[in-house]
Amino acid sequence: MKKFNKPRNRNGCPWRFDLKMKLTTLLLLAALFQVNASTYSQNTKIDLNLNNVKVHEVLNEIETLTEFKFFMDTKEVDLQRTVSIKAKRETVSKILEKVFQGTNIVFKVLDKQIALKPGVKKEIVDQSSGPDIGLQQPTISGTVVDNEGTPLPGANIVEKGTTNGVTADFDGNFSIEVADANATLVVSYIGFSTIEVPVDGQTSLNITLQESAAGLDEVVVVGYGVQKRVNVIGSISQVSSKDIENRPVTQASQAITGQMPGVTVIQRTGRPGQSGGDISVRGVGSFGATPNALVLIDGIAGTLNDINPDDIESISVLKDASSAAIYGARSANGVILITTKSGSNKKFSVSYNSYVGFNEATELPEFANSWEYAEMYNIASGSNSFSAEDIEKYRAQNDLDNYPNTRFLEDLFSRNGIQTSHTLTVNGGDENNKYYVSAGILDQQGIVPKNSFNRYNFRMNLQNKLGKKFELNSRFFGSLEERKEPQATANKGGGFLDQLVQNAVRYPATFLGVDSQGNYGIGPESGGTPVAWLDSKSYLTNPTTKAGVNVKLDWKPNEDLVFSAIGGYNFTLYEQRSYLASQRLNEDVFLGQSYLNQQSDKTIFKTMQFTGNIPRNLVPTILVYWLDILLKMKSFPCLMDIVRILLVMIIPLWILGVPKISNLGVMMQNGPYSLSFPD
């Protein structure tokens, strides 16, 4: 007797689903969910009997009796209007029609969500909610093209004054619902002028955009010079000083948060002096090494938080391999180029920028009171550790020295920190010499006592023309920073976060902070509490000194050709002193011997770079000439020999005439060298 094996898939499963069965199952599930959403809105009926109540009370009652949730702009919908509603087994839509009768408020039901906003009331059939949800807004459709009739896919169409918007499809077609027939549409597209189109009761629009030469000719900073924005759209993002100058931030990395597509800034702490964000470009590129992007300040490697935000002229982010190629492997996670402000050839000017702000804890977790903790502790432990009499004394709060209700976290985050910043700049010059000088002071107080950050910074940027063919750019900068934090006592041996903050969350309210005689509670571990540690002589101070110079010499043999030599020197002295003190809590308890930890790190960074621009149309000729020389050599030259050969070839070619310029970058920094021919 023959046996036939059932067909199995590669995983050994005897069942087999072809593509049609999978699609049928998927569509069936989607239909079931849609029917369920529509059925709920049609079949849900409630009873209401409310007299002389506010509109928001009616909406709250509906949310309580049903699964509906309301969404609205409270500036557009009057929730304080008084109404009376009587309903017997009526749908929510019928009730809402009564509530907003005589007003211009319309509503739309989507699944179990109801949106309220001003609009034109019109009886229609709502496809998602049933025939009795009868309100709709005008729908405008149309096409967006350029002046030659070519569709513009991805064009943005936004209702003016709102966040309501859509994008055109591949053929330039769009469809958008607007609040009323007299709305205005704002249409924009990269490289084209933005226009406003009034609807004027029309339902179909054909929109033509005109090219914007200004936007296409705008230049952005890239690794090997500047490029027209039209050539690098998508690979380069840039923000200017206007985008960040009004943001009251202490670290420059905070200023670009949300400013650039594809650039993510994660701020992991708000501690003064450590509130800078981690920057990743187009996601995380490495899990083993640091995912942070390479940061260059005027061509010299640094960190984004090394610079006063008021001194920044522009920030460019190179997001793809071609734009960042000149930096080699260091650019694997993207490159951030910061250009500082320069002097102008206008009259001497002085400017002053300052702000004052306050820091406070906006929301803290709610902890159990001491009597509540005592009751719950008895239940959880199955004991009578706290007697009924003790619990009543905790609740009465008449003897705080023996039956306290200490709020350790509130006592820790008790300060309203003041944050001030002052920047004074001097700017001026003439055709041949320009200068920009700035000095700034930042004082940031944290919301924890003894927690602060201070910074004093100085910058001087000079531009000098040395004859007709040479230009010297010199940039000098320096800063003094100091961060201070409170510490626990020596017996705890820990710092700010792992002792003060963590234990302020852990310690229950039944333990004493400080009594009326100035004695401190011993805490659950007989080592004190955060209240005592804050009053101790423990501290952490972290002074940092930074200084540097950046010099760039440009040689311009003619108007198109530029050779540059860049030299940089950065000095950083990082110091840290942590003192964990001894402390007497009361007459009977004295906490251990104090000790001091000191750390000092010095970093010196030196760099030398050479860059040059050569004609695009001569690149093939140079490469052929170079290969011919290499083939005739008996031994292969080193990289420095190749650079010398290139320079020898470029100078004669320039003498013969160079009509147009391309970019050739040659970088020499602490050893490795790289050549890059950008597009």
C-alpha positions, 0 to 999 in steps of 0.5 A, spaced: 500 500 500 502 506 497 503 512 502 503 519 500 506 524 504 502 531 505 506 537 502 510 541 507 513 548 507 520 549 508 519 549 516 515 543 516 508 545 516 503 541 513 499 547 511 500 551 505 497 558 504 498 561 497 498 569 496 491 569 494 489 566 501 493 571 505 490 577 501 483 574 502 485 573 510 488 580 510 482 584 507 477 580 511 480 582 518 480 589 515 473 589 513 471 586 520 475 592 524 472 597 519 465 594 520 466 594 528 468 602 528 462 604 524 457 599 528 459 602 534 458 609 532 451 608 529 449 603 535 451 607 541 445 610 544 445 613 551 441 617 556 442 624 558 438 629 563 443 635 564 440 642 566 444 649 566 451 645 565 457 647 561 458 644 554 465 641 557 461 638 562 456 635 557 462 632 553 465 629 559 459 626 561 459 623 554 466 620 555 464 617 561 458 613 558 461 611 552 468 610 549 468 616 545 474 621 546 473 629 544 479 633 540 478 640 539 482 647 540 479 650 546 480 657 543 475 655 537 470 652 541 466 655 547 466 650 552 463 655 558 457 656 554 451 653 558 446 648 555 440 644 557 440 637 554 435 631 555 436 625 551 432 618 551 436 612 548 439 617 542 446 617 538 451 621 540 451 625 534 444 627 535 446 629 542 452 633 539 447 637 534 443 639 540 449 641 544 451 646 538 445 648 535 445 655 533 453 655 533 458 654 527 461 648 531 461 642 526 464 635 528 466 629 525 467 622 528 473 617 526 472 611 529 471 612 537 474 619 536 470 626 535 473 632 532 470 639 534 472 645 530 468 651 526 466 650 519 460 650 515 454 645 517 451 641 511 447 634 511 451 629 508 453 621 509 459 620 513 462 614 511 466 612 517 460 613 522 453 612 519 448 616 516 446 620 522 453 624 523 452 629 518 457 634 517 462 635 512 467 641 510 469 643 503 474 639 499 478 642 494 482 638 489 487 640 483 494 639 480 500 643 481 505 644 475 511 648 473 511 654 468 512 648 462 506 644 465 510 639 468 507 636 474 511 637 481 510 631 485 511 632 493 509 639 493 506 642 499 499 644 500 497 647 506 491 651 509 493 658 511 493 659 518 492 652 520 496 645 520 492 642 515 496 640 509 497 635 504 502 633 499 501 632 491 502 625 488 506 623 483 502 626 477 502 633 481 494 631 484 492 633 490 485 633 494 484 637 501 478 639 506 478 646 508 474 649 513 470 653 509 469 655 501 473 662 503 479 659 505 486 660 502 491 655 500 499 656 501 503 652 495 510 651 496 516 646 493 523 646 493 526 651 488 520 654 487 517 661 489 511 660 495 504 662 493 497 663 496 491 661 492 484 663 495 479 658 494 473 663 493 468 657 492 472 653 487 472 646 488 478 645 483 484 648 482 490 648 477 496 651 480 502 653 477 509 655 480 515 659 478 522 657 479 526 661 484 533 663 482 534 665 489 533 659 492 537 655 487 543 659 487 544 659 495 550 656 497 551 652 503 558 650 507 561 643 505 567 639 507 571 642 501 568 649 500 561 651 498 556 648 493 549 651 490 544 648 495 540 646 488 546 641 487 546 638 494 538 638 496 537 632 501 544 631 502 546 637 506 542 641 512 543 648 514 541 652 519 543 660 520 544 664 526 537 667 525 534 660 527 538 659 533 539 666 536 532 667 539 533 660 543 535 661 550 539 655 551 546 653 554 549 648 550 549 649 542 547 642 541 540 644 544 539 650 539 539 645 533 534 640 536 528 639 531 531 644 526 534 639 521 531 633 518 534 627 519 538 629 525 536 627 532 538 630 538 537 626 544 538 630 551 539 625 557 539 630 563 538 637 565 544 637 570 547 644 569 553 643 565 551 637 562 545 638 558 548 637 551 545 632 547 547 626 543 547 628 536 546 622 530 545 623 523 540 619 519 540 614 525 545 610 529 550 607 524 554 603 530 553 600 536 560 598 538 563 605 537 560 612 539 554 614 534 556 621 535 557 625 528 564 628 527 564 636 529 568 641 526 568 648 528 571 653 522 575 646 520 578 644 526 575 638 530 571 639 537 565 638 540 558 642 539 558 644 546 565 648 546 562 654 543 557 659 545 551 659 541 551 667 540 558 666 536 555 661 531 554 664 523 551 657 520 551 650 522 551 645 516 550 637 517 553 633 511 549 627 511 551 622 505 558 619 503 559 623 497 558 630 501 563 628 507 568 624 503 574 628 504 574 626 512 574 619 511 572 614 516 571 619 521 565 621 517 562 615 518 556 617 522 556 624 519 559 631 519 557 637 522 560 643 520 560 650 524 562 656 521 563 662 526 561 669 525 566 674 522 567 681 521 564 686 516 566 692 512 561 696 515 561 701 520 564 700 527 558 696 531 557 694 538 551 689 540 549 686 547 544 680 548 542 678 554 536 673 557 534 671 564 530 665 565 528 660 571 528 653 572 523 649 576 521 642 577 514 642 573 512 635 575 514 630 581 511 623 582 506 623 588 509 619 594 505 616 600 504 620 606 507 617 612 501 614 615 499 611 608 506 608 608 505 605 615 498 602 613 501 599 607 507 597 610 503 593 615 499 590 610 505 588 605 509 585 611 503 582 615 505 585 621 503 590 626 510 594 625 506 601 626 501 601 631 494 604 630 496 609 635 503 611 631 499 611 625 494 616 628 500 620 630 503 620 623 496 623 621 495 628 626 502 631 624 503 634 631 509 631 633 514 632 627 520 630 630 518 623 632 512 622 627 514 626 621 512 626 614 518 628 610 518 629 602 525 627 600 524 629 593 521 635 594 526 637 599 532 635 594 528 639 588 527 645 592 530 651 588 528 655 583 534 656 579 536 662 575 539 662 569 542 668 566 546 669 559 550 676 557 554 676 550 557 683 548 560 683 541 564 688 537 564 688 529 567 692 524 572 693 519 574 695 512 575 692 505 582 689 507 581 688 514 575 685 518 574 684 526 569 680 530 570 680 538 565 677 543 565 676 550 560 672 554 558 670 561 553 664 562 550 663 570 546 657 570 543 655 577 540 648 578 533 646 581 538 642 586 541 646 592 549 647 590 548 645 583 550 650 578 554 651 572 558 658 570 562 659 563 566 665 561 568 665 553 572 669 549 572 669 541 576 674 536 576 673 529 580 677 524 580 677 516 586 681 513 588 681 506 595 681 504 596 684 498 591 682 492 592 674 492 593 672 499 588 673 505 589 671 512 583 668 517 585 668 524 580 665 530 582 666 537 578 663 542 578 661 550 573 659 555 573 658 563 568 653 565 566 650 572 560 645 574 558 644 581 554 639 584 552 636 591 555 630 594 553 625 599 558 624 605 564 619 606 560 613 609 556 613 603 561 613 598 557 615 592 555 621 588 549 626 586 545 621 582 546 614 585 546 617 592 542 623 593 537 622 587 536 615 588 535 615 595 530 621 595 526 616 591 527 610 595 526 613 603 519 613 605 516 619 609 516 616 616 524 617 616 526 624 619 529 629 615 531 634 620 528 636 627 526 642 630 533 642 634 537 641 628 539 634 629 538 630 622 535 623 622 539 617 621 535 614 615 533 607 614 541 605 613 543 609 619 547 613 614 543 619 614 538 622 609 539 626 603 536 632 607 543 631 611 547 630 605 545 637 602 547 640 608 554 637 609 560 640 606 561 635 601 562 637 594 564 636 587 567 641 582 569 641 575 573 646 572 575 646 565 580 651 561 579 651 553 583 655 549 585 655 541 587 658 535 585 657 528 589 660 522 587 659 515 591 662 509 588 663 502 592 664 496 588 666 490 592 666 483 586 668 479 579 669 481 577 662 480 583 658 483 584 658 491 589 654 495 588 654 502 593 652 508 589 651 515 593 650 522 589 649 528 592 648 536 587 646 541 588 646 548 584 643 554 585 642 561 580 638 565 580 638 572 575 635 577 575 635 585 570 630 589 570 631 597 566 627 601 565 630 608 564 627 615 558 629 618 555 629 625 547 627 625 546 628 632 549 627 639 550 619 638 551 618 630 557 621 627 559 619 620 566 616 617 572 619 615 572 624 610 576 624 603 578 628 597 579 625 590 582 629 585 583 628 577 586 632 572 587 631 564 590 635 559 589 634 551 592 638 546 590 637 539 594 640 533 592 639 525 595 641 519 590 641 512 591 643 505 585 644 500 585 646 493 580 647 487 582 645 480 577 646 474 572 640 473 574 639 466 581 638 467 580 633 472 580 627 466 586 630 463 590 631 470 588 623 471 591 621 465 597 625 465 598 622 472 597 615 470 602 616 465 607 618 470 606 613 474 607 608 469 614 610 467 616 610 474 621 604 476 618 604 483 611 606 486 611 613 490 609 614 496 602 619 497 606 625 499 610 624 492 603 623 489 601 630 492 607 633 490 606 631 483 599 633 483 601 640 485 607 640 479 601 639 474 596 644 477 600 650 477 602 649 469 595 648 467 593 654 471 598 658 467 595 656 461 588 658 463 582 655 467 575 657 465 571 653 471 573 651 478 571 644 481 573 641 488 579 637 490 581 636 497 587 634 500 587 633 508 593 632 512 591 631 519 596 627 524 598 622 519 593 619 514 592 623 508 586 623 503 584 625 496 577 627 494 574 629 488 567 631 490 561 631 484 
